[in-house]
Amino acid sequence: MATSAAATGTFPYLVAAASASSSARPRRGSVAYRIRASSSAAAVEGAAMDVVSEAEVREKGFMGLRKTKLVCTVGPACVGELPALARGGMGVARVNLCHGGRDWHRAVMREVRRLNDEEGFCVSLMVDTEGSQLLVADHGGAASVKAEDGSEWLFTSKRTDETHPFTMHVNFDKFSEGILVGDELVIDGGMATFEVTEKVGNDLRCKCTDPGLLLPRAKLSFWRNGKLVERNFGLPTLSAKDWDDIEFGIAEGVDCIALSFVKDANDIKYLKTYLSRKSLEHIKIFAKVESLESLKNLKDIIEASDGVMVARGDLGVQIPLEQIPAIQEAIVELCRQLNKPVIVASQLLESMVEYPTPTRAEVADVSEAVRQYADAVMLSAESAIGAYPQKALAVLRAASERMESWSREENMQKLLPQHQLAIALPDRISEQICTSAAEMANNLAVDAIFVYTKHGHMASLLSRNRPNPPIFAFTDNANSRKSMNLYWGVIPLQLPLSNNMEDNFKQTIKLMKSKGSVKSGDTVLVVADSDLNRPCAATSVFQSIQVRIVD
């Protein structure tokens, strides 16, 4: 039985009224080893906590729980290693619908669902739309091709099934409109550079000025006098293929859709309206920030979306490389202020595509994203086509845990500025309760925060404050559990909940004690969400913060 911090029982520190509208093989004894040994049994028992978090709590205690979430792009290199990646901390499996066919995509998604249903994991499914990707060129080969200094190349939109030497086939007929002789053609943000020497109809003849590798599906950009040549071809953000991909993802039960090449908030609103009409509001829309247009409309895009992915690879094609770090930090901070989860992606551990250890600079890059309190960091090519997907994930996890530990030691959370989001009084009450709860949790050095929530909103508000203790979010909604999987510091659990908060607390304490996750003497700060306390005919409800000590 739980007792309170006060001698008389439960200590309600704050109560407020609110409106009802409101890879290497795991070592024996390691966390990963115990997950593998017990995951099937945990699934059979119907454990509310995923097996990775459960093992981490037993191994490291509450404060040892990793707060930053890990996203892995699934590709040919790791499709057979999904169980190992899940044991290694993968919280979101990302499937890029630009690559592979339907049968392959379907097999990956069903394997992820099997891991969740049968082995006790909680891995969310994210799909990427291809978007109207302008200016993608291909040399027709399966591997990279070296462009030598001074070599002459033809960039053409003419379709052909044959491979021609020194020829790149561009995906858009009007790619050369507005381009002048003397302009620079840059491949993949600087992998190779050419000078336009001649226009031949819609084609361009170019001379290589900076030699480098030309990869399949290389991205092109044109520069003039040190500035990007901006052109608007009027293509929709979502192509016909994208709509087919979205329908496929819906049929396969995806949790998130990452929308590529978002131009403005209307792109997000249009897709969300489409999903709402199908009663699929639980599918979250993440805006990929990867173009100048998205940067110009950044705040509106973030407000309209359910989350953001900072796609630094494509973004680096359109802006000078030296601007990327400052832009990343600004996006991460704005997302936190606006209470939207943010994923930092692209080239975090790029060298591990080929090598078993990263560069020190790459580890510093990961650590900087964690220091900025990004909700998640993501592996792209490192896990999709790299030689060492499990090792790359292990590095990502270790670097995240170490930086989080340092931030707690430095008490960095006190430096986070607060930004009022809500306008209506009930929403302002919820926001203030969660802000106060996070401050209390830090000041009282409680072991954990429990929040009981229907849709995850209170959990997100707590996460926004980046408190020191982990946030255990209890919900009876499976979709809400998956959507909370990308909130910083939140461990989502699913179990039946009642309108009686005392019963809910007793039930969750009993469950977590049976799993060895809590013990007598642990201090828990409990936040009640209004959704769960509402009597049938109530016109107002109460939200509360309580401090409880476990017997």
QUILIN-V407244 format. One record per helix or strand. SS is the DSSP state (H for helix, E for strand). FROM is the first residue (numbers start at 0). TO is the last residue. Records with the same first field share a line. If there is no record, write none. Layout:
SS=FROM-TO + FROM-TO
//
This chain:
E=1-3 + 5-5 + 8-8 + 10-18 + 68-72 + 89-95 + 123-127 + 135-137 + 144-146 + 151-155 + 166-169 + 183-186 + 191-199 + 202-209 + 211-213 + 217-223 + 226-227 + 255-258 + 283-288 + 306-310 + 340-344 + 375-378 + 447-451 + 469-474 + 489-493 + 522-527 + 539-549
H=30-44 + 50-59 + 61-63 + 78-86 + 101-118 + 239-250 + 264-276 + 291-295 + 297-303 + 311-317 + 320-336 + 349-352 + 359-370 + 380-383 + 388-409 + 411-414 + 424-443 + 456-463 + 477-485 + 500-513 + 529-532
//
